[in-house]
Amino acid sequence: MPLYVGVLGEDRAFREELIIAMAGTLGRQLQFLGERSVDGGPTYTWVPDVLLVRGQCLSGGIEALDAWARLGERRPFLLVMGQEVSQAAIDRLREEGWQVLGQYDPPWCGEALSRRLNGVRFRHPRALQDEIIEGVARGEFRLHYQPKICAGTGRAVGLEALARWSSDEAGEIEPSRFIAAAEGNRSVIRALTLHLLDQLLVQLGEWRQRGVSLRVSLNLSSSLLADRATIEAIAARLDREMAAVRRSVLFEVTESVRIQCLETALHAMVTLGERGVGFSLDDYGTGYASLQAWYHLPFEEVKIERGFVEQVRPGSMGLKLVGMTVKLARDLRTRVVAEGVETVEQARLLVEQGCDQLQGFLYSQPLTAAELEQWLATLPDEAVTGGGGVGRAASPLKEVSDAP
């Protein structure tokens, strides 16, 4: 299998020389992908396994690299060229989740490069997609649940179901990696989505028998809204459930993939909506055609992406953007959820801006079903702190409304 390589910050002649040297040294097929800009430059069949970055490309900030990575849905390994990059910058890259393999000065030393790359197990998307299908068959995927808190009362009013994968062969695999790989193949993301939905419906039925009645959201790739087979399969599963269980399902439509045809998406959402499920626009502010999709499709909820929440400070642009989103949501009669809330200060400011629900580590990390039940059982009947419900949640072990 080829090693996919990308290069940022060097001229074509150097790139060609570099690829020839790497191919001879590593003794494996390489596919050079060229440069991809953060403003929509040339596209790749695959995101590179390794991204070679010229040092001055880091001078504009790690944010530029993050923007580049979001175009591909996953982060490649980094090799940084040039000693002008400070160790502090390298440390920050690692803190941000980049896997930095090394820092070198051109010309490249073939032996050193070979040693560095040959010790890395690259997980190519095609191979990972096959592993996902095998993992589904072996039952390796499980759902964890993160509470959503009513901003006005501090009570838990819903959950988000999040996929986790513990592979028999590779151990725990980061969701950002396997979700990105699954998104690259419709049959794979379909199989994974239906597998997780089956788990969720079983869990909802069990919880309802024990008196726990919360709406639970599950991610649904926007690409699947155009897939008739997926919509029919979801509808068939919902038809087998009692109405109360169906009404407990909320699909979060990921905004990171363009909704290609609004008419097709609308038909799919109406088909499922007739069965009682709702829809949420996930990660608002990061994807494509947000306002158009929000206006034309029947979303009852919009989730503000955690990147905006992280920037929420008194007087900040992030806070103003949240306020503008809330105002628009009021006009469109849509509920607003802020995700990634980690501090009481963030929660207070978001409540003041009018957000309806809050979700994040301030309240709870994602929990297994058993851990969640314990978490719910230990909560008091009222919020333990004031300030419009920005503290811990109250007990939701009786039926509660999902409305704010």
Beta strands, then each sheet from edge to edge (+ up, - down):
strand 1: 3-8
strand 2: 30-32
strand 3: 50-54
strand 4: 77-81
strand 5: 100-104
strand 6: 141-150
strand 7: 156-167
strand 8: 171-173
strand 9: 215-220
strand 10: 249-254
strand 11: 278-284
strand 12: 301-304
strand 13: 335-339
strand 14: 357-359
sheet 1: 2+ 1+ 3+ 4+ 5+
sheet 2: 8+ 7- 6+ 14- 13- 12- 11- 10- 9-
end
